Amino acid sequence: MTKVVDMTDKGNGTNGAELTGAGAKMWLLAFVDRVVAGADELTELDREAGDGDFGWNISSALKRGREGLEGIDEAHPAQAFQTVADAFLASGGTSGPLFGLWFGRLGAGPTAPWGVPELGAAFGTATEAVRRLGKAEVGHKTMVDAMVPATEVLTDATARTWREAVSEAARAARAGAESTGGMVAHRGRASYLGERAKDVLDPGAVAVAWFFESAEGV
Amino acid sequence: MSRFFMNERETLVEQALEGFAESHSGLVDVHPDPLFVTRRTPTTGKVALLSGGGSGHEPLHTGFVGQGMLDAAVPGDVFTSPTALQVRAAIQAVDSGEGTVMVVKNYTGDVLNFSIAAELLADTHRVEQVLVDDDLATEREDDGGPGRRGTAAVVAVEKICGAAAEAGVPIAQVRDLGRRVVARSATLGVSFEACTNPETGRRSFELEPGEMEFGVGIHGERGIQTRVIGKADDLVESLVSRLVEAVGLRRSDSVLAIVNGLGATHGLELAVAARQTRRVLDGQGIDITRSLVGPYVTSLDMKGLSITLTALTDDLVKFWDAPVRTPALVW
């Protein structure tokens, strides 16, 4: 297949170069499915490194978000992200609210289809907010370890289409998530276990990788 | 069977708020989804004052919603932060364009959820935060930890900021006033018996007969020390002398003293503690210019009390004295 085919309308309201509301909705629905299917996996990681409620928290938040996605404005991605944000913001714990913040800042992005520059700007703002309010930096074994490299890829992207850019971001997020195996946690519940949880991947970072990877099929 | 007076654990907070709203229908409104409490009659053209936190500390914070104090209170589940979604909805409901000051007790979950709500409204609302961290027992030398907990000084902050907001003081000054009250306050608590977990009916910790916990917080956690129970006067003196030192009080200073019941301490006991608080301070030439004695910041049914001292200035006295009309505080 050539680039020309990639750029054509896939019949879902996306034109390939820019992310529309319909595209964001498909992306987020794929993410919901990935998390719901993998909730036990996240819970297992969290049980080894934290208190074991992460998988359940995030998948029940996203199930609420799935219902909300049905009625969104398909013209731009902001409302789709906002809908998922609200679902996360209604959850307890630490990771749920921080995902709510991340998607909430994305949901404050432009109300027109997003090209690569808009995507970079929106993720830049969102990830900066999570770093600041979560008081976490790269290397602390948190969701930020996947968010930051993915966001850097999006901000510096030379790709012409949002799919190419997000696909590169997904590789960076995955590498970031893998890097948390071997880190000693400084934030969150895993920090109480220190060295004992060193080899376990951070479930928040894994969820971020899943998020970017979920755009593949859109 | 739980010895907690409730129907089901799941409906405890919701039913309590329904009952609270019905009992004070002239003063407050409960908004069910997302859950928050506002004044019955919204006041516009002033800074909005909002607080919140886990339930189980009643009358804090919902009991302080009303004229001269809070515009909104956001309750979480028992000893659990409210969600950012609740806080955001409450700010949107009460901010009338003059901005919102949030009074937040220093707990990780509360700080995170209130800060996230403020951040998500940053493009449309001016939101300022007063962090209350008055509990001396959790003071640490290093600054790596979460810092001191927020306890009963929050009542002084809400009263004084509420009066200032009511008087039309602008947002930055209401915030600074709140921060000044925090900086001039310290609290210490003791407990003779832990609180009951509503779900299990069990106490959060057990003490041997004749023992007490010194330096307890308001979430059923143990204190920093287990001590032998002595006479009330000795106990109060040991609390007050540490507070005097922490606040940096000197001869002829004037203070607000809050002698606060933690849930299961009788008014007779609190009055005995208040008596000795005054005697100890008198002995050092410090004047209790204002005082508040009663269960205001509770920890479910914990048997114990806390003492808070706030160094007063003339303007703080003026705002403390200003009229207030809420379910839990009226003058």
Chai-1 contact restraints between the chains, C-beta under 6 A:
chainA,res_idxA,chainB,res_idxB,connection_type,confidence,min_distance_angstrom,max_distance_angstrom,comment,restraint_id
A,L89,B,A84,contact,1.0,0.0,6.0,A-B,restraint_1
A,L89,B,L85,contact,1.0,0.0,6.0,A-B,restraint_2
A,A90,B,T83,contact,1.0,0.0,6.0,A-B,restraint_3
A,A90,B,L85,contact,1.0,0.0,6.0,A-B,restraint_4
A,P97,B,A84,contact,1.0,0.0,6.0,A-B,restraint_5
A,P97,B,L112,contact,1.0,0.0,6.0,A-B,restraint_6
A,P97,B,N113,contact,1.0,0.0,6.0,A-B,restraint_7
A,P97,B,I116,contact,1.0,0.0,6.0,A-B,restraint_8
A,G100,B,A84,contact,1.0,0.0,6.0,A-B,restraint_9
A,L101,B,I116,contact,1.0,0.0,6.0,A-B,restraint_10
A,G104,B,L120,contact,1.0,0.0,6.0,A-B,restraint_11
A,A129,B,E119,contact,1.0,0.0,6.0,A-B,restraint_12
A,L133,B,S115,contact,1.0,0.0,6.0,A-B,restraint_13
